Amino acid sequence: MDADIHDQWTSFEEYEARSWDQFLDRLKMEYLELTTEEQGSMDHLRKLCKENAGINLLEEEQLMSFKRRFMNIAQKCLKPPAVTGNRELVELFVKIFNSIFQDAFNSKLSI
C-alpha cells in the first residue's frame, strides 16, 4: 500500500475506533467508484462492449473473457435496486456479435 494512502486511511476516526463496518462505509463514501464497482453500472458495461467491439470470432479466449466480465457486471446491475432490465442487457451483449458478424461479412464481400 502506498504510504500516503496508508496515512490517509489511518487518520480516519473509523480506523482509530477499529470498527471495520464503519471504516468500510467511510471508504465507500471517500471512493465513490467502490460503490459503482460493487453495484455495477451501465456505463461500465458500455465501455466494456466498446473495448471489445473488434473481437474476431476465432479469438475464443478473448470472447470468453469478454463474456465472463460482461456477465459479472450484468448480474450486479440486475440486483435490487436494478439499474437496468434483462432486455437491455441482452441487446447490449448481442450488439457486440452483430458488429463481429458484420465485419466478417464485409470482409468476405471484399475478397
C-alpha positions in Angstrom: 0.0 0.0 0.0 1.2 3.5 -0.9 2.5 5.3 2.3 0.3 8.4 1.5 -2.8 6.3 1.3 -1.9 4.4 4.4 -1.5 7.7 6.3 -4.9 9.0 4.9 -6.7 5.8 5.9 -5.2 5.5 9.4 -6.2 9.1 10.1 -9.9 8.3 9.7 -11.8 8.2 13.0 -13.3 4.9 11.9 -9.9 3.3 11.6 -8.8 4.5 15.0 -12.1 3.2 16.5 -11.3 -0.2 15.0 -14.7 -0.5 13.5 -14.4 -2.5 10.3 -18.0 -1.8 9.1 -17.8 1.9 9.8 -14.3 2.0 8.2 -15.7 0.3 5.1 -18.6 2.7 4.9 -16.1 5.6 5.2 -14.0 4.2 2.3 -17.2 3.9 0.2 -18.0 7.5 0.9 -14.5 8.6 0.1 -14.1 6.4 -3.0 -17.4 6.6 -4.9 -16.1 4.2 -7.6 -16.2 1.4 -5.0 -20.0 1.6 -4.8 -20.2 1.7 -8.6 -18.0 -1.4 -8.8 -20.0 -3.2 -6.1 -23.3 -2.4 -7.7 -22.3 -2.4 -11.4 -23.1 0.3 -13.9 -24.4 0.5 -17.4 -21.6 2.9 -18.3 -19.1 0.2 -17.2 -20.9 -2.3 -19.4 -21.0 0.1 -22.4 -17.3 0.8 -22.0 -16.5 -2.9 -21.9 -18.5 -3.5 -25.0 -16.8 -0.6 -26.8 -13.4 -2.0 -25.8 -14.3 -5.4 -27.2 -16.2 -4.3 -30.4 -13.4 -5.7 -32.7 -13.2 -9.2 -31.3 -12.7 -11.8 -34.0 -14.8 -14.9 -33.8 -11.7 -17.0 -33.9 -10.4 -15.3 -30.7 -12.2 -17.7 -28.4 -10.2 -16.9 -25.3 -10.9 -13.2 -25.7 -14.6 -13.8 -26.4 -14.9 -16.0 -23.3 -13.0 -13.3 -21.2 -15.4 -10.7 -22.5 -18.4 -12.9 -21.7 -17.3 -13.5 -18.1 -16.6 -9.8 -17.5 -19.9 -8.8 -19.1 -21.9 -11.4 -17.0 -20.2 -10.3 -13.8 -21.2 -6.7 -14.3 -24.6 -7.5 -15.7 -25.5 -9.6 -12.6 -24.6 -6.7 -10.4 -26.8 -4.4 -12.4 -29.8 -6.7 -12.0 -29.6 -6.9 -8.3 -32.1 -4.7 -6.4 -32.2 -1.9 -6.9 -31.8 -2.9 -10.5 -30.3 -0.2 -12.8 -31.4 -2.0 -15.9 -33.5 -4.8 -17.3 -32.6 -8.1 -18.9 -33.8 -7.0 -22.3 -31.4 -4.0 -22.4 -28.5 -6.3 -21.3 -29.3 -8.9 -24.0 -29.4 -6.1 -26.6 -26.1 -4.7 -25.5 -24.5 -8.2 -25.5 -25.8 -9.1 -28.9 -24.7 -5.8 -30.4 -21.1 -6.9 -30.0 -21.8 -10.0 -32.0 -23.7 -8.1 -34.6 -20.6 -6.0 -35.1 -18.4 -9.1 -35.3 -20.7 -10.8 -37.9 -21.0 -7.6 -39.9 -17.2 -7.2 -40.0 -16.8 -10.8 -41.1 -19.5 -10.4 -43.7 -18.0 -7.2 -45.1 -14.5 -8.8 -45.3 -15.9 -11.7 -47.3 -17.6 -9.4 -49.8 -14.4 -7.5 -50.4 -12.5 -10.7 -51.5 
